[in-house]
Amino acid sequence: MEHSAVDTVVAHLERGLVELRRDLHQHPEVPGREERTASVVARELRAAGLTVTTGVGGHGVLGVLQGSRPGRTVAYRADMDAVPPEGIVGGGTAPAHVCGHDIHTTVALGVAQVLARLRRQLSGRVVFLFQPAEESLAGARALIEDGVLERTGVEEIHALHCGPFPVGQFAVTPGYGLPGQDRAEVTLQGPDASGAAQRLAAEIGALATVTPPQTPADLERMVADVQTPQGPLARFVAVRARAQEAKVTVSYRCWPQERYVQIREDISRLATSYPGARVSFPAEPFPAMVCPEGDARTLARHLRRAFGQDAVTELHAAFPFNGEDFALYLDRVPGTYTFLGVRAPGAPITACYPHYPDFAPDERAIGVGVRAVAGWIAQRTHRA
Protein backbone atom coordinates (compact mmCIF):
# COMPACT_ATOMS: atom_id res chain seq x y z
CA MET A 1 0.00 0.00 0.00
CA GLU A 2 1.48 3.34 -1.07
CA HIS A 3 2.22 5.98 1.58
CA SER A 4 0.67 8.58 -0.69
CA ALA A 5 -2.67 6.75 -0.74
CA VAL A 6 -2.72 6.57 3.06
CA ASP A 7 -1.75 10.24 3.38
CA THR A 8 -4.54 11.34 1.03
CA VAL A 9 -7.22 9.51 3.01
CA VAL A 10 -5.86 10.70 6.36
CA ALA A 11 -5.91 14.32 5.17
CA HIS A 12 -9.60 13.91 4.33
CA LEU A 13 -10.45 12.35 7.72
CA GLU A 14 -8.21 14.30 10.08
CA ARG A 15 -10.57 17.10 11.09
CA GLY A 16 -13.34 14.66 11.93
CA LEU A 17 -10.95 12.55 13.98
CA VAL A 18 -9.93 15.56 16.07
CA GLU A 19 -13.60 16.28 16.75
CA LEU A 20 -14.13 12.64 17.69
CA ARG A 21 -11.22 12.74 20.13
CA ARG A 22 -12.64 15.88 21.77
CA ASP A 23 -15.96 14.14 22.26
CA LEU A 24 -14.29 11.11 23.89
CA HIS A 25 -12.17 13.44 26.02
CA GLN A 26 -15.26 15.11 27.45
CA HIS A 27 -16.76 11.78 28.53
CA PRO A 28 -14.05 9.88 30.47
CA GLU A 29 -15.05 6.52 31.90
CA VAL A 30 -13.18 4.60 34.58
CA PRO A 31 -11.83 1.05 34.04
CA GLY A 32 -14.63 -1.43 33.56
CA ARG A 33 -17.28 1.25 32.96
CA GLU A 34 -16.55 2.21 29.34
CA GLU A 35 -20.18 1.90 28.14
CA ARG A 36 -20.42 5.16 26.20
CA THR A 37 -16.94 4.93 24.74
CA ALA A 38 -17.60 1.37 23.56
CA SER A 39 -20.87 2.50 21.97
CA VAL A 40 -19.10 5.28 20.05
CA VAL A 41 -16.38 2.87 18.91
CA ALA A 42 -18.88 0.28 17.69
CA ARG A 43 -20.84 2.95 15.82
CA GLU A 44 -17.75 4.25 14.03
CA LEU A 45 -16.50 0.78 13.12
CA ARG A 46 -19.86 -0.25 11.68
CA ALA A 47 -20.02 2.98 9.69
CA ALA A 48 -16.62 2.11 8.22
CA GLY A 49 -17.90 -1.31 7.15
CA LEU A 50 -16.13 -3.55 9.68
CA THR A 51 -17.62 -6.64 11.30
CA VAL A 52 -18.21 -5.64 14.92
CA THR A 53 -18.61 -7.62 18.14
CA THR A 54 -19.37 -5.84 21.41
CA GLY A 55 -19.27 -6.96 25.03
CA VAL A 56 -15.91 -8.68 24.61
CA GLY A 57 -14.15 -9.17 27.93
CA GLY A 58 -16.52 -6.66 29.52
CA HIS A 59 -17.00 -3.53 27.44
CA GLY A 60 -14.41 -4.47 24.83
CA VAL A 61 -15.16 -4.01 21.14
CA LEU A 62 -13.78 -6.20 18.36
CA GLY A 63 -13.69 -4.91 14.82
CA VAL A 64 -12.56 -7.09 11.90
CA LEU A 65 -11.60 -5.78 8.47
CA GLN A 66 -11.07 -8.29 5.67
CA GLY A 67 -8.74 -7.19 2.91
CA SER A 68 -9.27 -7.96 -0.77
CA ARG A 69 -6.11 -10.05 -1.11
CA PRO A 70 -4.78 -13.11 0.73
CA GLY A 71 -2.49 -12.34 3.63
CA ARG A 72 -1.81 -12.49 7.33
CA THR A 73 -4.04 -11.65 10.31
CA VAL A 74 -2.66 -8.72 12.29
CA ALA A 75 -4.18 -7.11 15.39
CA TYR A 76 -4.07 -3.55 16.64
CA ARG A 77 -5.00 -2.67 20.20
CA ALA A 78 -6.33 0.59 21.62
CA ASP A 79 -7.25 1.10 25.27
CA MET A 80 -10.44 3.06 26.02
CA ASP A 81 -10.60 3.78 29.75
CA ALA A 82 -9.76 7.00 31.56
CA VAL A 83 -7.58 7.47 34.61
CA PRO A 84 -9.51 7.24 37.89
CA PRO A 85 -8.99 10.11 40.37
CA GLU A 86 -6.51 8.16 42.50
CA GLY A 87 -4.34 7.48 39.44
CA ILE A 88 -3.78 11.15 38.67
CA VAL A 89 -0.49 12.57 39.93
CA GLY A 90 -1.30 14.57 43.05
CA GLY A 91 -4.81 13.10 43.15
CA GLY A 92 -7.91 14.18 41.31
CA THR A 93 -11.59 14.76 41.92
CA ALA A 94 -12.95 12.92 38.87
CA PRO A 95 -11.80 10.51 36.17
CA ALA A 96 -9.97 12.17 33.30
CA HIS A 97 -8.29 11.28 30.02
CA VAL A 98 -4.82 12.20 31.23
CA CYS A 99 -3.13 9.07 29.88
CA GLY A 100 -4.06 9.59 26.24
CA HIS A 101 -6.44 6.68 25.80
CA ASP A 102 -8.83 9.02 23.98
CA ILE A 103 -6.00 9.63 21.51
CA HIS A 104 -5.31 5.88 21.27
CA THR A 105 -8.96 5.09 20.56
CA THR A 106 -9.21 7.86 17.97
CA VAL A 107 -6.03 6.76 16.18
CA ALA A 108 -7.30 3.17 15.99
CA LEU A 109 -10.66 4.31 14.61
CA GLY A 110 -8.81 6.43 12.08
CA VAL A 111 -6.70 3.47 11.00
CA ALA A 112 -9.85 1.37 10.60
CA GLN A 113 -11.44 4.06 8.45
CA VAL A 114 -8.34 4.50 6.29
CA LEU A 115 -7.79 0.80 5.68
CA ALA A 116 -11.49 0.25 5.00
CA ARG A 117 -11.38 2.91 2.28
CA LEU A 118 -8.27 1.29 0.84
CA ARG A 119 -9.57 -2.25 1.23
CA ARG A 120 -8.87 -3.11 -2.41
CA GLN A 121 -5.16 -2.59 -1.71
CA LEU A 122 -5.23 -4.42 1.64
CA SER A 123 -4.01 -7.97 2.13
CA GLY A 124 -5.10 -10.33 4.87
CA ARG A 125 -7.23 -9.34 7.81
CA VAL A 126 -6.94 -6.63 10.46
CA VAL A 127 -8.38 -7.24 13.92
CA PHE A 128 -8.98 -4.09 15.99
CA LEU A 129 -9.13 -4.68 19.74
CA PHE A 130 -10.65 -1.81 21.69
CA GLN A 131 -9.80 -2.78 25.21
CA PRO A 132 -11.39 -1.77 28.50
CA ALA A 133 -9.72 -1.59 31.90
CA GLU A 134 -6.08 -1.04 30.99
CA GLU A 135 -5.56 1.27 33.96
CA SER A 136 -6.51 -1.54 36.32
CA LEU A 137 -4.39 -4.07 34.36
CA ALA A 138 -7.51 -6.22 33.92
CA GLY A 139 -8.67 -5.60 30.36
CA ALA A 140 -6.06 -7.49 28.34
CA ARG A 141 -6.51 -10.60 30.45
CA ALA A 142 -10.29 -10.37 30.05
CA LEU A 143 -10.06 -10.15 26.26
CA ILE A 144 -7.54 -12.99 26.10
CA GLU A 145 -9.68 -15.18 28.33
CA ASP A 146 -12.63 -14.37 26.08
CA GLY A 147 -10.64 -16.04 23.30
CA VAL A 148 -10.15 -13.11 20.92
CA LEU A 149 -6.65 -14.12 19.85
CA GLU A 150 -7.54 -17.74 19.13
CA ARG A 151 -10.87 -17.24 17.39
CA THR A 152 -9.52 -14.50 15.12
CA GLY A 153 -6.23 -16.28 14.41
CA VAL A 154 -4.10 -13.24 15.29
CA GLU A 155 -0.49 -13.74 14.22
CA GLU A 156 0.93 -10.55 15.72
CA ILE A 157 -0.29 -7.45 17.57
CA HIS A 158 0.70 -3.78 17.69
CA ALA A 159 -0.05 -0.64 19.71
CA LEU A 160 0.87 3.01 20.12
CA HIS A 161 0.91 4.95 23.39
CA CYS A 162 1.16 8.69 23.91
CA GLY A 163 4.67 9.58 25.02
CA PRO A 164 6.72 12.60 26.17
CA PHE A 165 8.40 13.15 22.81
CA PRO A 166 7.93 15.93 20.24
CA VAL A 167 4.85 15.63 18.07
CA GLY A 168 5.91 13.94 14.84
CA GLN A 169 8.44 11.72 16.58
CA PHE A 170 8.16 8.06 17.59
CA ALA A 171 10.08 6.12 20.23
CA VAL A 172 10.57 2.45 19.40
CA THR A 173 11.33 -0.12 22.09
CA PRO A 174 13.53 -2.95 20.73
CA GLY A 175 14.13 -5.39 23.57
CA TYR A 176 12.56 -3.01 26.09
CA GLY A 177 9.07 -1.90 26.99
CA LEU A 178 7.66 -1.33 30.47
CA PRO A 179 8.21 -3.11 33.78
CA GLY A 180 5.74 -5.42 35.43
CA GLN A 181 4.79 -5.21 39.07
CA ASP A 182 4.99 -7.35 42.19
CA ARG A 183 3.45 -6.97 45.64
CA ALA A 184 4.29 -8.15 49.11
CA GLU A 185 2.69 -7.95 52.55
CA VAL A 186 4.46 -8.27 55.88
CA THR A 187 2.68 -8.57 59.23
CA LEU A 188 4.67 -7.79 62.38
CA GLN A 189 4.16 -9.17 65.88
CA GLY A 190 4.77 -7.93 69.41
CA PRO A 191 4.10 -4.83 71.51
CA ASP A 192 6.20 -2.62 69.21
CA ALA A 193 4.70 -3.99 65.99
CA SER A 194 3.68 -0.55 64.78
CA GLY A 195 7.16 0.89 65.26
CA ALA A 196 8.73 -2.19 63.73
CA ALA A 197 6.49 -1.80 60.67
CA GLN A 198 7.72 1.77 60.23
CA ARG A 199 11.35 0.68 60.43
CA LEU A 200 10.85 -2.27 58.09
CA ALA A 201 9.07 -0.09 55.51
CA ALA A 202 12.08 2.21 55.48
CA GLU A 203 14.48 -0.73 55.08
CA ILE A 204 12.47 -2.19 52.19
CA GLY A 205 12.17 1.23 50.60
CA ALA A 206 15.95 1.50 50.65
CA LEU A 207 16.12 -1.36 48.11
CA ALA A 208 15.04 1.17 45.46
CA THR A 209 17.62 2.40 43.00
CA VAL A 210 15.29 5.05 41.54
CA THR A 211 12.72 7.36 43.11
CA PRO A 212 9.65 8.96 41.52
CA PRO A 213 10.31 12.29 39.79
CA GLN A 214 9.46 15.27 41.97
CA THR A 215 10.03 18.15 39.55
CA PRO A 216 9.74 18.83 35.81
CA ALA A 217 13.54 18.69 35.66
CA ASP A 218 13.40 15.16 37.10
CA LEU A 219 10.94 14.16 34.37
CA GLU A 220 13.12 15.67 31.65
CA ARG A 221 16.12 13.75 33.02
CA MET A 222 14.18 10.48 33.07
CA VAL A 223 13.06 10.91 29.45
CA ALA A 224 16.69 11.55 28.46
CA ASP A 225 17.89 8.56 30.51
CA VAL A 226 15.59 6.05 28.79
CA GLN A 227 17.15 7.08 25.47
CA THR A 228 20.71 6.59 26.76
CA PRO A 229 22.46 3.28 25.91
CA GLN A 230 23.72 1.60 29.10
CA GLY A 231 22.37 4.56 31.02
CA PRO A 232 21.21 4.81 34.64
CA LEU A 233 17.85 3.15 33.90
CA ALA A 234 19.18 0.10 32.05
CA ARG A 235 18.70 -1.69 35.39
CA PHE A 236 16.52 -0.42 38.23
CA VAL A 237 14.35 -1.21 41.21
CA ALA A 238 11.43 1.09 42.08
CA VAL A 239 9.85 0.39 45.47
CA ARG A 240 6.86 1.76 47.34
CA ALA A 241 6.62 0.47 50.94
CA ARG A 242 3.97 1.72 53.37
CA ALA A 243 3.49 0.91 57.05
CA GLN A 244 0.03 0.93 58.59
CA GLU A 245 -0.19 -0.21 62.19
CA ALA A 246 1.45 -3.68 62.26
CA LYS A 247 1.48 -4.25 58.50
CA VAL A 248 3.79 -3.23 55.66
CA THR A 249 2.44 -3.27 52.11
CA VAL A 250 4.96 -3.23 49.28
CA SER A 251 4.60 -2.58 45.56
CA TYR A 252 7.66 -2.64 43.36
CA ARG A 253 8.85 -2.74 39.75
CA CYS A 254 12.22 -3.71 38.36
CA TRP A 255 14.19 -4.19 35.17
CA PRO A 256 15.01 -6.73 33.96
CA GLN A 257 12.07 -8.69 35.28
CA GLU A 258 14.25 -11.59 36.37
CA ARG A 259 15.29 -9.41 39.31
CA TYR A 260 11.96 -10.15 41.01
CA VAL A 261 13.46 -13.37 42.36
CA GLN A 262 16.25 -11.49 44.15
CA ILE A 263 13.96 -8.71 45.38
CA ARG A 264 11.59 -11.23 46.91
CA GLU A 265 14.53 -12.81 48.67
CA ASP A 266 15.69 -9.39 49.91
CA ILE A 267 12.24 -8.52 51.26
CA SER A 268 11.97 -11.88 53.00
CA ARG A 269 15.46 -11.49 54.50
CA LEU A 270 14.68 -8.01 55.85
CA ALA A 271 11.31 -9.10 57.23
CA THR A 272 12.52 -12.24 58.96
CA SER A 273 15.04 -10.19 60.95
CA TYR A 274 11.96 -9.13 62.96
CA PRO A 275 10.84 -12.00 65.23
CA GLY A 276 7.45 -13.40 64.31
CA ALA A 277 7.14 -11.49 61.03
CA ARG A 278 4.96 -13.15 58.39
CA VAL A 279 5.73 -12.45 54.73
CA SER A 280 3.41 -13.17 51.81
CA PHE A 281 3.42 -12.49 48.11
CA PRO A 282 -0.28 -12.50 47.15
CA ALA A 283 0.23 -13.38 43.49
CA GLU A 284 2.83 -14.02 40.83
CA PRO A 285 4.43 -10.81 39.52
CA PHE A 286 2.52 -9.10 36.73
CA PRO A 287 4.81 -9.64 33.75
CA ALA A 288 6.98 -6.97 32.21
CA MET A 289 6.22 -5.91 28.66
CA VAL A 290 9.27 -6.81 26.59
CA CYS A 291 9.06 -5.94 22.89
CA PRO A 292 10.73 -8.23 20.35
CA GLU A 293 13.85 -6.53 19.09
CA GLY A 294 13.59 -7.51 15.43
CA ASP A 295 10.00 -6.33 14.97
CA ALA A 296 10.74 -2.99 16.62
CA ARG A 297 13.70 -2.35 14.36
CA THR A 298 11.65 -3.23 11.29
CA LEU A 299 9.03 -0.74 12.44
CA ALA A 300 11.72 1.90 12.96
CA ARG A 301 12.84 1.47 9.34
CA HIS A 302 9.24 1.78 8.14
CA LEU A 303 8.71 4.97 10.16
CA ARG A 304 11.94 6.54 8.92
CA ARG A 305 10.97 5.87 5.33
CA ALA A 306 7.55 7.44 5.88
CA PHE A 307 8.47 10.35 8.16
CA GLY A 308 12.22 10.91 7.81
CA GLN A 309 15.36 9.82 9.62
CA ASP A 310 14.87 12.17 12.57
CA ALA A 311 11.33 10.94 13.25
CA VAL A 312 12.44 7.93 15.28
CA THR A 313 14.29 7.65 18.57
CA GLU A 314 15.14 4.38 20.27
CA LEU A 315 14.62 3.56 23.92
CA HIS A 316 17.43 1.76 25.71
CA ALA A 317 15.59 1.42 29.00
CA ALA A 318 12.10 1.20 30.43
CA PHE A 319 10.21 3.95 32.25
CA PRO A 320 10.40 2.77 35.89
CA PHE A 321 7.02 3.96 37.15
CA ASN A 322 4.64 2.87 34.39
CA GLY A 323 3.15 -0.51 33.61
CA GLU A 324 1.09 -1.89 30.73
CA ASP A 325 -1.13 -4.95 30.35
CA PHE A 326 -0.20 -5.12 26.66
CA ALA A 327 2.48 -7.39 28.11
CA LEU A 328 -0.07 -10.21 28.22
CA TYR A 329 -0.59 -10.08 24.46
CA LEU A 330 3.14 -10.05 23.76
CA ASP A 331 3.51 -13.14 25.95
CA ARG A 332 1.37 -14.95 23.37
CA VAL A 333 2.13 -13.39 19.98
CA PRO A 334 4.91 -11.12 18.69
CA GLY A 335 4.36 -7.44 18.03
CA THR A 336 5.40 -3.88 18.74
CA TYR A 337 4.58 -1.18 21.28
CA THR A 338 5.70 2.28 20.30
CA PHE A 339 5.44 5.71 21.86
CA LEU A 340 3.72 8.40 19.80
CA GLY A 341 5.15 11.83 20.48
CA VAL A 342 2.47 14.25 21.70
CA ARG A 343 4.58 17.13 23.03
CA ALA A 344 3.63 20.45 21.49
CA PRO A 345 6.42 22.93 20.76
CA GLY A 346 7.27 24.83 23.92
CA ALA A 347 4.94 22.77 26.11
CA PRO A 348 6.09 21.75 29.61
CA ILE A 349 7.04 18.12 30.13
CA THR A 350 4.01 17.55 32.38
CA ALA A 351 1.70 18.42 29.47
CA CYS A 352 2.86 15.34 27.57
CA TYR A 353 3.71 12.89 30.36
CA PRO A 354 0.80 10.57 31.15
CA HIS A 355 -1.13 10.85 34.41
CA TYR A 356 -0.16 14.44 35.16
CA PRO A 357 -3.22 16.65 35.70
CA ASP A 358 -2.17 19.16 33.02
CA PHE A 359 -1.68 16.44 30.36
CA ALA A 360 -2.60 18.14 27.08
CA PRO A 361 -1.37 16.25 23.99
CA ASP A 362 -0.88 18.04 20.70
CA GLU A 363 -3.83 16.90 18.58
CA ARG A 364 -1.68 16.89 15.44
CA ALA A 365 -0.36 13.60 16.80
CA ILE A 366 -3.65 11.96 15.81
CA GLY A 367 -3.03 12.30 12.09
CA VAL A 368 0.61 11.32 12.54
CA GLY A 369 -0.40 8.20 14.42
CA VAL A 370 -3.03 7.19 11.87
CA ARG A 371 -0.59 7.60 8.98
CA ALA A 372 2.06 5.56 10.78
CA VAL A 373 -0.15 2.70 11.90
CA ALA A 374 -2.20 2.37 8.72
CA GLY A 375 0.94 1.99 6.63
CA TRP A 376 2.58 -0.33 9.13
CA ILE A 377 -0.43 -2.63 9.52
CA ALA A 378 -0.92 -2.80 5.75
CA GLN A 379 2.71 -3.82 5.42
CA ARG A 380 2.45 -6.48 8.11
CA THR A 381 -0.67 -8.11 6.65
CA HIS A 382 1.13 -8.69 3.37
CA ARG A 383 2.45 -12.25 3.26
CA ALA A 384 5.98 -12.25 1.82
N, C-alpha and C positions, 0 to 999 in steps of 0.2 A: 504494500500500500504506500503510495507516494506521500511524502511529507506535505507537499503542496495541496493535495486533496484534503488532508486532515486540517490544515491551516485554514483553508477556505470555509469549511463547515464550521469550525470553531469560531471564526470571525462573525459568522451569521448568528451563532447561538450565544455569544458571550454576554451580551447585555441581559438577556433573559436569565442566564445562569446567575449573574450577580443579584438580580431581583429575587431569584429563588433562594439564594443563600441568605439574603436579608430576612426573608420570611421565616426560614428555619431558625435563624439567630434570635428572632423575637419570641420564639416558642420553645425554649429549652425544656427537655424532659430528662429526669434522672434515670439512672440505670434500671432497666426492667420496666420502665413506664413510658416507652417511646411510641405510644399509640398514634398520636397525631403525625409524628415524623414518619412512621411506617406507612401511614395512609397516604401522605404526600409522595413518598418514594414509589409506592405501588401505582399510584395514579400516573406519575411521570413515566415509569417503565412501560406501562400498558399503552400509553399514548405514543411511545416510541416503537411499539410493535413487538416487545419482548414477551416471552411466556413468563408469567408471574405467579409465584406461590407466596402466600403470607402466613404469618403465625409459625414461622420456623424458629425453633429454639426459643420460644417466647414471642417477642415482637419482631423477629427477624424477617427480612424479605429476600426472596431468591428470584433473580431475574436471569433468564437464559436467552441468549441471542445466537441463533444458528447462522453461520456464514454460508455463502453460496458454493464454496469449494471444500473439498476434503481437507482435513487438518487435525490439529490437536485441540484438546479441551483445556482452557486456561481460565483460572479464576482471578477475580479482583475483589478485594474486600474493602469496605468502608464502614467505619463505626458511626453510630447515630446518636448516642446518648450525650447528655451535657454533664458538666462537673457539678456534683452536689455541693452544698455550701461548705461542708467540712473539708472538701478537697481543694478549695481555693486558698492560695497562699495568704495567710493572715486571717482566714475565715471569711465567710460570706453570709448573706442573709437569705439568699435564694439561689437555686441552680442557675448556671450560666454557661454559655458556650465559650469558655475561656481555654479550651484545649484544641479548638479547631475542628471538631467533628462535624460542624455545619459546613465547613470548607470541604472536608473529606467526602461527605455525602453528596455535596453539589458537584465536585469533580467527578465522582463515579457516575452520577446521573448524566453529566455532560459527555463522558466517555461512551456511555450506553447510547446516547442520542447520536453522537458522531458515527460510531461504528454501525448503528442501524441504518443510517443514511448511506453509508458506504458498504452496505452488506454485499453487494455484487463483487466487491474487491476483497472481501473477508474470507479467510479460510477457517475451517474448524468451528469451534463453539466457544463462546465466552460466557462464563458463569459469574454473575455479579452477586456478591454476598453483602447485604446490608445488615450489619450486626448490631444487636443491642448489647447493653451492659458491658462495655469494654472497661469503663472506669472501675467497676467492681471485679474485674478479671473473671467474669462468669459467662460472658456472651459467646466467646469462641468455643468453650467447652460445650455449651448448650447446642450450638449449631452442629458441632462435630458429632455429638451424641445423637442428634436428630438424623444423622446419616447423610448430610449434604455432600460430603466429599465422595463417598462411595456411590451414591445413586446418580450423581452427575458425572462420575468418572474423571474428576479433576486430576490433571497431571502436574500442575504447578500453580502457585498462587502468588499474588503481588499486592503491594499496598504502598500508599504515600502517607506521610504524616507531616503536619505543619512543623517547621523547625526554625530556629533562630539564625537564619542565614538570609542574605539579601534576596529580595524578590527577583526571580529569574535564575536563581542558582539552586542546584540540587546537591545534597550530601549523600553519597552512596556508602554502604556499610559492609564491605567485603570482609567476612570473617568476624565481624562484630555485630552489634545490634543494641540490645538493652538487657540489663541484668534481671534475673528472677528475684524471688523473695523467699525468705524463710522466717519462721517465728519460733520463739521459745517462751516458756513460762517457768518461773522458779518460785516455789513457796518456801518461806523461811519459818523456823520454829523458835520457840523460847521467848523469855520475857522481853528481850531486846529485838524481836523480829522486825519491828518497823525500822529501827535504826540500821539493822543489818541489811534490810532491803535497800535502803538508801545507799549504803556503802557498796553493795554488790552491783547496783545499777551503774554507779560511777565506774567500777572496775570493768564491767562489760562494755560500757560506752567507750572506754579507753582502747578497746580493740580496733576502733575505727581508724582508718588511714585518711579519710576525707570527711569534711563536715559540710552541712548544707550551706549554700551561698547566703550571705547576709546583706550584701550590697550589690548594686548594679555592676560595680567593678569586679566583684566575685563571679558574677554570671558571665561577664565578658571573658574573664580568665578561663572559666570552665569550657566555654565554647571554643576558645583557642586551644586548650589542652586536648580536647577530643580529636582535634585535627593534627596533633603532633605525634609523629612516629616515635615509639618507645618513650612517650611522655609520662607525666606524673599520674595519668589515669589509665595507663595500660594494665595496671593491676590495682585493685582497691577493695576496701571493706567500708561500707557505710552502715552505721549501727544507730538504732534508736532504742534506748533502754529506759523504762519508766518504773519507778517504785510507787506502789500504792498499798499502804499498810504493810502487810507481811508478804506481799507478792511483787515480783518483778516481771514485767512483760517486755519482751524483746522482739524487735523487727529489724531485719538486716538484709542487705544486698551485697553482692561481691562479684568480682570479675578476676579470673575466669570462674565459671560456676562450680568447678571442681573444688574450690576452696571451701564450699559449705561443709565438707567433711571435717576439715581442720577447725573451722569456726565452731561447729557443734562441740568438738572435743574441748576447745578453749572455754566455751561457756560452761560445759559440765565440770571442767577442772576448777574454774573459779567458784562455781556454786558449791561444789562438794567440800570446799575449804571451810564452809559454814556448817557446823554440826546439825544434822537433821534436815538439811535442805533437800527438797524434791524437785527434780528437773524433768520437764517434759517438752517434747517437740510435737505439737498437735497434728501435724501433717507433713508429708514429704515436701521439700522445697518446691515452690512454683518455678518452673524451668526458665532459664534465661532464653532470650531470643537471639539465636546465632544465625546470621545470614550466610548462605553458601558463598564462598569467595568467587568462584567462577561466574556464577549468574550475575553477581553485583558488578563485576568488571565488564561483562558483556553489556549490561545496562548502561554503565558509564560511557562506553564507546558509542552506544546508540544516542545518548543524550548529547554528547559532544558533537556528533554529526548533525543533530537537529538544532542545537542551540549555541554551538561554539565551544572552543576549548576551555574557556574560562567559566563555563556554566556549571562545572562539576567540581566539587571538592570531595575528598575521601576522608572518612573517619577512621582513626587508628585506635579508638577507645570507645567505651560506652558511657553514656551519661549516667552517673552513679545513682541519681535519685528518681529515676523514671522506670516504670515497668510497662509491659505490653503483652496482652494475651494472644497476640498474633504468633507468639512463640509456639502455641499448641498446633497451629497449622503447619509451621515449618518443621515440627517434629514428625510430620506425616508425609509431606510433599515438599519438594524444593521450591524456592521462590526468592523474591526480593522485598526489602522494606527500605524505603528511601525517604529522606527528609526533603520536603518541598519548602524552599525559602519563602518566608512571608514577611520579611522585615522591610518596611518602607524606608526610603532614603531619609536619613536624619532621625528616625524613630528611636526611642530608648530601647534597650535590650528587653525590658520587661513587657514591652508592647508586642513582642514576637516570641516570648518564651512561654510555653503552655503553663496554665494554672495560675498565672499572675492576674490580679483583678483588672489591670489595665490592658490585658491582651487585646490587640486590635490589628489583626493581619491585613496586609495590603491585598485588596480584592483582585488586583491584577494577577495574583498567583493562581486564581481559579482557571483562567484561560491557559496559563503556562502549564498547569498540572494536567488539564484535559489534553492539550497538544501532546505532552510527553507520554501520558499513559495510553492514549488511543494508538499512537504509533508503535509503542512498545508492545502492547497486547496484540496488535495485528501482526507484528513480527513474530511473536512467540507462538501464535496459533498456526503459523505456516510450518508444515512438516517438511524438513529438509530432505 
